[in-house]
């Protein structure tokens, strides 16, 4: 889905988790993606949240490349 303006972006982000939104915003601000802290690689809940973050980061990157 290509997001072309701030209204579409707001609508899209309101349907996502906080971690997805954090990844989206990090990419928007040209930050490098956060790394998963040591010790959390065997924690399924932490991995799921980190995966959501990376998904948001990647989707934002892909959207910005398409615009």
C-alpha atoms as a printed R data frame, in Angstrom:
   type eleno elety resid chain resno      x       y      z
1  ATOM     1    CA   UNK     A     1  0.000   0.000  0.000
2  ATOM     2    CA   UNK     A     2  1.469   3.328 -1.049
3  ATOM     3    CA   UNK     A     3  0.912   6.100  1.469
4  ATOM     4    CA   UNK     A     4  0.959   9.476 -0.245
5  ATOM     5    CA   UNK     A     5  0.047  12.031  2.432
6  ATOM     6    CA   UNK     A     6 -0.078  12.572  6.187
7  ATOM     7    CA   UNK     A     7 -3.799  11.707  6.446
8  ATOM     8    CA   UNK     A     8 -3.188   8.309  4.827
9  ATOM     9    CA   UNK     A     9 -0.134   7.815  7.045
10 ATOM    10    CA   UNK     A    10 -2.131   8.572 10.195
11 ATOM    11    CA   UNK     A    11 -4.908   6.199  9.160
12 ATOM    12    CA   UNK     A    12 -2.377   3.458  8.393
13 ATOM    13    CA   UNK     A    13 -0.402   3.869 11.623
14 ATOM    14    CA   UNK     A    14 -3.529   3.889 13.821
15 ATOM    15    CA   UNK     A    15 -4.095   0.258 12.828
16 ATOM    16    CA   UNK     A    16 -0.593  -0.840 13.875
17 ATOM    17    CA   UNK     A    17  1.185  -1.654 17.136
18 ATOM    18    CA   UNK     A    18  3.374   0.823 19.013
19 ATOM    19    CA   UNK     A    19  6.453  -1.091 17.963
20 ATOM    20    CA   UNK     A    20  5.517  -0.939 14.289
21 ATOM    21    CA   UNK     A    21  4.923   2.808 14.649
22 ATOM    22    CA   UNK     A    22  8.276   3.230 16.431
23 ATOM    23    CA   UNK     A    23 10.026   1.535 13.517
24 ATOM    24    CA   UNK     A    24  8.133   3.649 10.995
25 ATOM    25    CA   UNK     A    25  9.039   6.875 12.804
26 ATOM    26    CA   UNK     A    26 12.686   5.843 13.233
27 ATOM    27    CA   UNK     A    27 13.010   5.408  9.481
28 ATOM    28    CA   UNK     A    28 11.189   8.671  8.824
29 ATOM    29    CA   UNK     A    29 13.765  10.434 11.041
30 ATOM    30    CA   UNK     A    30 16.629   8.729  9.143
31 ATOM    31    CA   UNK     A    31 17.735   6.755 12.189
32 ATOM    32    CA   UNK     A    32 19.401   3.379 11.960
33 ATOM    33    CA   UNK     A    33 17.154   0.549 13.119
34 ATOM    34    CA   UNK     A    34 17.483  -0.470 16.767
35 ATOM    35    CA   UNK     A    35 19.190  -3.761 17.543
36 ATOM    36    CA   UNK     A    36 17.715  -6.374 19.812
37 ATOM    37    CA   UNK     A    37 19.600  -6.221 23.145
38 ATOM    38    CA   UNK     A    38 21.725  -9.225 24.105
39 ATOM    39    CA   UNK     A    39 19.881 -11.730 26.201
40 ATOM    40    CA   UNK     A    40 16.533 -11.219 24.479
41 ATOM    41    CA   UNK     A    41 17.129 -13.471 21.482
42 ATOM    42    CA   UNK     A    42 15.548 -16.448 23.293
43 ATOM    43    CA   UNK     A    43 12.516 -14.502 24.511
44 ATOM    44    CA   UNK     A    44  9.632 -15.086 22.062
45 ATOM    45    CA   UNK     A    45  7.694 -12.016 23.245
46 ATOM    46    CA   UNK     A    46 10.707  -9.745 22.766
47 ATOM    47    CA   UNK     A    47 11.384 -11.255 19.355
48 ATOM    48    CA   UNK     A    48  7.779 -10.636 18.274
49 ATOM    49    CA   UNK     A    49  7.927  -6.987 19.342
50 ATOM    50    CA   UNK     A    50 11.301  -6.467 17.691
51 ATOM    51    CA   UNK     A    51  9.967  -8.084 14.510
52 ATOM    52    CA   UNK     A    52  7.027  -5.636 14.563
53 ATOM    53    CA   UNK     A    53  9.520  -2.763 14.908
54 ATOM    54    CA   UNK     A    54 11.561  -3.984 11.933
55 ATOM    55    CA   UNK     A    55  8.410  -4.475  9.866
56 ATOM    56    CA   UNK     A    56  7.395  -0.861 10.500
57 ATOM    57    CA   UNK     A    57 10.911   0.332  9.681
58 ATOM    58    CA   UNK     A    58 10.957  -1.659  6.443
59 ATOM    59    CA   UNK     A    59  7.467  -0.629  5.379
60 ATOM    60    CA   UNK     A    60  8.336   3.024  5.937
61 ATOM    61    CA   UNK     A    61 11.520   2.618  3.927
62 ATOM    62    CA   UNK     A    62  9.674   0.905  1.079
63 ATOM    63    CA   UNK     A    63  6.950   3.549  1.093
64 ATOM    64    CA   UNK     A    64  9.479   6.387  0.966
65 ATOM    65    CA   UNK     A    65 11.284   4.721 -1.933
66 ATOM    66    CA   UNK     A    66  7.991   4.440 -3.851
67 ATOM    67    CA   UNK     A    67  6.909   8.044 -3.413
